[in-house]
């Protein structure tokens, strides 16, 4: 349903979905800066950043997230772009409902993948400390 009247519920859901992806993207930026020492640039950098996280870097790190998770997160990225660049009166509650439904499964899988990456970083840190 599209409406021209502001709907506080729709607005709050939109801002929470926006915040979810913004937080994920900030983690990806930190990994790109600190681990990869390479961040994407240009107009499509937001899309490229998630893609970069779904690929391992030889002799640097494994993939941070699976390509499946990257594809699922891309829907949140697109929505975040919409929220940032289009008036909230043009938000599609049906699309938002799909994202809300997808949020928990995507978040659950993302947590598993981020924990695995954190374990990789811990192992790397321990190996550095022990000189191996």
C-alpha positions as CSV (number, residue, x, y, z in Angstrom):
1,X,0.0,0.0,0.0
2,X,1.3,3.4,-0.9
3,X,0.1,6.5,0.9
4,X,0.8,10.2,0.8
5,X,0.1,10.5,4.6
6,X,3.1,9.9,6.8
7,X,2.6,6.6,8.7
8,X,4.7,6.5,11.9
9,X,4.8,2.6,11.9
10,X,6.0,2.5,8.2
11,X,8.6,5.2,9.0
12,X,9.9,3.4,12.0
13,X,10.1,0.0,10.2
14,X,11.9,1.8,7.3
15,X,14.4,3.4,9.6
16,X,15.1,0.1,11.5
17,X,15.7,-1.7,8.2
18,X,18.0,1.2,7.1
19,X,19.8,0.9,10.4
20,X,20.3,-2.8,10.1
21,X,22.0,-2.6,6.8
22,X,24.0,0.5,7.7
23,X,25.4,-1.3,10.7
24,X,26.3,-4.4,8.6
25,X,27.9,-2.2,6.0
26,X,30.0,-0.4,8.7
27,X,31.4,-3.7,9.8
28,X,32.3,-4.5,6.2
29,X,34.0,-1.1,5.8
30,X,36.1,-1.8,8.9
31,X,37.1,-5.2,7.5
32,X,38.0,-3.7,4.1
33,X,40.1,-1.0,5.7
34,X,41.8,-2.9,8.5
35,X,42.2,-6.5,7.0
36,X,42.0,-6.1,3.3
37,X,43.6,-2.7,3.2
38,X,41.5,-2.0,0.2
39,X,38.1,-0.4,0.0
40,X,36.0,-0.1,-3.1
41,X,35.5,3.3,-4.7
42,X,33.3,4.8,-7.2
43,X,29.5,5.1,-7.6
44,X,28.8,1.4,-7.0
45,X,31.1,1.1,-3.9
46,X,28.2,0.0,-1.6
47,X,27.4,-3.0,-3.8
48,X,31.0,-3.8,-4.4
49,X,31.8,-3.8,-0.7
50,X,29.4,-6.7,0.0
51,X,30.7,-8.5,-3.0
52,X,34.3,-8.0,-1.7
53,X,33.2,-9.5,1.6
54,X,31.8,-12.6,-0.2
55,X,35.2,-13.4,-1.8
56,X,38.3,-14.7,0.0
57,X,41.5,-12.8,-0.5
58,X,44.4,-15.1,-1.2
59,X,47.0,-15.1,1.6
60,X,44.9,-12.5,3.5
61,X,41.5,-13.9,4.6
62,X,38.7,-16.3,3.8
63,X,35.3,-15.0,2.6
64,X,33.6,-13.1,5.4
65,X,30.1,-14.0,4.2
66,X,28.7,-16.4,1.7
67,X,27.5,-15.3,-1.7
68,X,24.0,-16.3,-0.7
69,X,24.2,-14.0,2.3
70,X,25.6,-11.2,0.1
71,X,22.7,-11.6,-2.3
72,X,20.2,-11.5,0.5
73,X,21.8,-8.4,2.0
74,X,21.7,-6.7,-1.3
75,X,17.9,-6.4,-1.0
76,X,18.5,-4.5,2.3
77,X,21.1,-2.3,0.6
78,X,18.7,-1.4,-2.2
79,X,16.0,-0.6,0.4
80,X,18.4,1.5,2.4
81,X,19.3,3.4,-0.8
82,X,15.6,4.0,-1.4
83,X,15.0,5.3,2.2
84,X,18.0,7.7,1.8
85,X,17.1,9.0,-1.6
86,X,13.3,8.8,-1.9
87,X,10.6,10.4,0.2
88,X,9.2,8.0,2.8
89,X,5.7,8.7,1.3
90,X,6.8,6.5,-1.6
91,X,7.7,3.4,0.5
92,X,6.0,0.2,-0.5
93,X,4.8,-1.6,2.7
94,X,4.5,-4.9,0.8
95,X,8.2,-4.8,0.0
96,X,9.0,-3.8,3.5
97,X,7.0,-6.7,4.8
98,X,9.1,-9.1,2.8
99,X,12.3,-7.5,4.2
100,X,11.0,-7.7,7.8
101,X,10.2,-11.4,7.2
102,X,13.6,-12.0,5.7
103,X,15.4,-10.1,8.5
104,X,15.7,-12.8,11.1
105,X,16.9,-15.6,8.9
106,X,19.4,-13.3,7.2
107,X,20.6,-12.0,10.6
108,X,20.9,-15.5,12.0
109,X,23.0,-16.6,9.0
110,X,25.1,-13.4,9.1
111,X,25.8,-13.9,12.8
112,X,27.1,-17.4,12.1
113,X,29.3,-16.2,9.3
114,X,30.6,-13.2,11.2
115,X,31.4,-15.4,14.2
116,X,33.4,-17.7,12.0
117,X,35.3,-14.7,10.6
118,X,35.9,-13.5,14.1
119,X,37.3,-16.9,15.0
120,X,39.6,-16.7,12.0
121,X,40.9,-13.3,13.2
122,X,41.4,-14.7,16.7
123,X,43.4,-17.6,15.3
124,X,45.5,-15.2,13.2
125,X,46.1,-13.0,16.3
126,X,47.2,-16.0,18.4
127,X,49.5,-17.2,15.6
128,X,51.1,-13.7,15.4
129,X,51.6,-13.6,19.2
130,X,53.3,-17.0,19.2
131,X,55.4,-16.1,16.1
132,X,54.0,-18.8,13.9
